Amino acid sequence: MNTRHAFTSTIRTSPPATPADMQDAGAHLHRLCERIRNAATDDVQVTFVGDACLLESERCWRLAMIVRELVENALRHSIATRGVVTVELNARRSIVECRIADNACGRAANDNGPAMNLVYAQTGTLRGRLTRKSDAGGTMWIVTIPR
C-alpha cells in the first residue's frame, strides 16, 4: 500500500447527529480536505473551493463519503505524479454540484471495486448523478444531487 492512499484510509467522515439536522456541506467538505491534506505527505495537495450549502446532515454525510472515496481513488492513481486534487462545491437553487478533479495519469478510471460501488450507491441514495471526464491531464468526477 503506498503512503498516498494509506493515510486516507484513516480519514473518516462523521455520521450525522440526526438526519433532520442541517449542516453546511461546504464547511464539512473543507474540514475533510484539510484533514486529508494534514495527514498527507509533502507530495500530496488537496484543495477545497466552494460555496456554503445547507443540507440535511444525512445528505451532507453521504456527500462527504462520496468525496472521501473519490479523493482516495485520485491519490491512489497519482503514483507517477505529485498528487493534486481539487474539490469544488457549487450550490445552485435546485442542485448541488461537487467536482473532484485530479492530475492522475488520465487513463480510464476503474468503475469497479468496493470503493466505487460505495460511491455509486451513495449517489443513488441521494437521487444524484455521477459523471466522469478523463483525459491526459487527469480525471474529473462530477457529483450532482438535488437540494
The 8 nearest C-alpha neighbors of each residue, nearest first, counted from 0:
[[1, 5, 2, 4, 3, 75, 6, 8],
 [2, 0, 3, 4, 5, 75, 78, 6],
 [3, 1, 5, 4, 6, 0, 40, 39],
 [4, 2, 1, 5, 74, 75, 6, 39],
 [3, 5, 7, 75, 6, 2, 71, 1],
 [4, 6, 2, 7, 8, 3, 1, 0],
 [7, 5, 8, 4, 9, 38, 3, 2],
 [6, 8, 10, 4, 9, 5, 71, 35],
 [7, 9, 6, 10, 5, 4, 11, 71],
 [10, 8, 7, 6, 11, 5, 38, 35],
 [11, 9, 7, 8, 35, 12, 6, 34],
 [12, 10, 9, 13, 8, 67, 64, 7],
 [11, 13, 64, 14, 63, 10, 60, 31],
 [12, 14, 11, 15, 60, 16, 63, 64],
 [15, 13, 60, 12, 16, 57, 56, 61],
 [14, 16, 56, 17, 57, 60, 18, 13],
 [15, 17, 14, 18, 20, 56, 57, 19],
 [18, 16, 15, 19, 20, 56, 57, 14],
 [17, 19, 57, 56, 20, 15, 55, 16],
 [18, 20, 17, 55, 21, 56, 57, 16],
 [21, 19, 56, 55, 18, 17, 22, 16],
 [22, 20, 55, 56, 54, 53, 19, 23],
 [21, 23, 56, 53, 54, 24, 55, 20],
 [22, 24, 53, 52, 26, 25, 51, 27],
 [25, 23, 27, 52, 59, 26, 22, 28],
 [24, 26, 51, 28, 23, 27, 50, 52],
 [27, 25, 29, 23, 24, 28, 30, 51],
 [26, 28, 24, 30, 29, 25, 23, 31],
 [29, 27, 31, 25, 30, 26, 24, 32],
 [28, 30, 26, 32, 27, 31, 47, 25],
 [31, 29, 33, 27, 28, 32, 34, 26],
 [30, 32, 28, 34, 33, 29, 27, 35],
 [33, 31, 35, 29, 34, 30, 36, 45],
 [32, 34, 30, 36, 31, 35, 37, 29],
 [35, 33, 37, 31, 32, 36, 38, 30],
 [34, 36, 32, 38, 33, 37, 39, 31],
 [35, 37, 33, 39, 34, 38, 45, 32],
 [38, 36, 34, 39, 35, 33, 40, 32],
 [39, 37, 35, 36, 34, 6, 40, 7],
 [40, 38, 36, 37, 43, 35, 6, 41],
 [39, 41, 42, 43, 38, 3, 2, 36],
 [42, 40, 43, 39, 44, 81, 36, 82],
 [41, 43, 81, 40, 82, 44, 39, 3],
 [44, 42, 82, 41, 40, 83, 39, 81],
 [43, 45, 83, 82, 84, 36, 46, 42],
 [46, 44, 84, 36, 85, 83, 32, 43],
 [45, 47, 85, 86, 84, 32, 44, 48],
 [48, 46, 86, 29, 87, 85, 32, 49],
 [49, 47, 87, 86, 88, 46, 50, 85],
 [50, 48, 88, 87, 89, 25, 47, 51],
 [49, 51, 25, 89, 88, 52, 90, 48],
 [50, 52, 25, 23, 24, 53, 26, 49],
 [53, 51, 23, 24, 25, 90, 50, 54],
 [52, 54, 23, 22, 21, 24, 51, 55],
 [55, 53, 21, 22, 59, 56, 58, 52],
 [54, 56, 21, 58, 57, 20, 19, 22],
 [57, 55, 59, 15, 21, 20, 22, 18],
 [56, 58, 18, 60, 15, 59, 55, 61],
 [59, 57, 61, 55, 60, 56, 62, 54],
 [60, 58, 56, 62, 57, 24, 61, 54],
 [59, 61, 57, 63, 58, 62, 56, 14],
 [60, 62, 64, 58, 63, 59, 121, 57],
 [61, 63, 65, 59, 64, 60, 58, 66],
 [62, 64, 66, 60, 65, 61, 67, 59],
 [65, 63, 61, 67, 62, 66, 68, 60],
 [66, 64, 118, 62, 68, 63, 67, 69],
 [65, 67, 63, 69, 68, 64, 70, 62],
 [68, 66, 64, 70, 65, 69, 63, 71],
 [67, 69, 71, 65, 66, 70, 72, 64],
 [68, 70, 72, 66, 71, 67, 73, 65],
 [71, 69, 73, 67, 72, 68, 66, 74],
 [72, 70, 68, 74, 69, 73, 4, 7],
 [71, 73, 69, 75, 70, 74, 68, 76],
 [74, 72, 70, 76, 75, 71, 101, 69],
 [73, 75, 77, 71, 76, 72, 82, 3],
 [74, 76, 72, 4, 73, 77, 71, 3],
 [77, 75, 73, 74, 78, 103, 72, 104],
 [78, 76, 103, 74, 82, 80, 79, 75],
 [77, 79, 76, 80, 75, 74, 82, 81],
 [80, 78, 77, 81, 104, 103, 76, 82],
 [81, 79, 77, 78, 82, 103, 102, 104],
 [80, 82, 42, 43, 83, 77, 79, 78],
 [81, 83, 43, 77, 74, 80, 44, 42],
 [84, 82, 44, 101, 102, 43, 45, 81],
 [83, 85, 101, 45, 100, 44, 46, 82],
 [86, 84, 46, 100, 99, 45, 47, 87],
 [87, 85, 99, 47, 98, 46, 48, 100],
 [86, 88, 48, 98, 49, 97, 47, 85],
 [89, 87, 49, 97, 96, 50, 48, 98],
 [90, 88, 96, 50, 95, 49, 97, 91],
 [91, 89, 95, 52, 50, 94, 96, 88],
 [92, 90, 94, 93, 95, 89, 96, 146],
 [91, 93, 94, 90, 146, 95, 145, 89],
 [92, 94, 146, 91, 145, 95, 90, 144],
 [95, 93, 145, 146, 91, 144, 92, 90],
 [96, 94, 90, 144, 143, 89, 91, 146],
 [95, 97, 143, 89, 142, 88, 90, 94],
 [96, 98, 88, 142, 87, 141, 89, 143],
 [99, 97, 141, 87, 86, 140, 100, 142],
 [98, 100, 86, 140, 139, 85, 87, 141],
 [101, 99, 139, 85, 84, 138, 98, 140],
 [102, 100, 84, 137, 138, 103, 83, 73],
 [101, 103, 137, 83, 136, 104, 82, 138],
 [104, 102, 77, 137, 105, 101, 76, 73],
 [103, 105, 106, 137, 135, 77, 102, 136],
 [106, 104, 137, 135, 134, 103, 133, 138],
 [107, 105, 104, 108, 134, 133, 135, 137],
 [106, 108, 105, 109, 133, 134, 138, 110],
 [109, 107, 106, 110, 105, 138, 133, 131],
 [108, 110, 111, 107, 112, 115, 106, 72],
 [109, 111, 115, 108, 112, 116, 107, 114],
 [112, 110, 109, 115, 116, 113, 114, 108],
 [111, 113, 115, 114, 116, 110, 109, 117],
 [112, 114, 116, 115, 117, 111, 118, 110],
 [115, 113, 117, 116, 112, 68, 118, 111],
 [116, 114, 118, 117, 113, 112, 111, 110],
 [115, 117, 113, 119, 114, 118, 120, 112],
 [118, 116, 120, 114, 115, 119, 121, 113],
 [119, 117, 115, 65, 121, 116, 120, 122],
 [118, 120, 122, 116, 117, 121, 123, 115],
 [121, 119, 117, 123, 122, 118, 116, 124],
 [122, 120, 124, 118, 123, 119, 117, 61],
 [121, 123, 119, 127, 125, 120, 124, 118],
 [124, 122, 126, 120, 125, 121, 127, 119],
 [123, 125, 121, 126, 122, 120, 127, 61],
 [124, 126, 122, 127, 123, 121, 144, 58],
 [127, 125, 123, 124, 144, 122, 145, 128],
 [128, 126, 144, 122, 125, 143, 123, 145],
 [127, 129, 143, 142, 122, 144, 130, 126],
 [130, 128, 142, 141, 143, 127, 122, 131],
 [129, 131, 141, 140, 128, 142, 132, 139],
 [132, 130, 140, 139, 141, 133, 129, 138],
 [133, 131, 139, 138, 140, 130, 134, 141],
 [132, 134, 138, 105, 137, 139, 131, 107],
 [133, 135, 105, 136, 137, 138, 106, 132],
 [134, 136, 105, 137, 104, 133, 106, 138],
 [137, 135, 134, 105, 102, 104, 138, 103],
 [138, 136, 105, 102, 103, 101, 134, 135],
 [137, 139, 133, 101, 105, 132, 100, 134],
 [140, 138, 100, 132, 99, 131, 133, 141],
 [139, 141, 131, 99, 130, 98, 100, 132],
 [140, 142, 98, 130, 129, 97, 143, 131],
 [143, 141, 129, 97, 96, 128, 98, 140],
 [144, 142, 96, 128, 127, 95, 141, 97],
 [145, 143, 127, 95, 94, 125, 126, 146],
 [144, 146, 94, 93, 95, 127, 143, 126],
 [145, 94, 93, 95, 144, 54, 92, 91]]
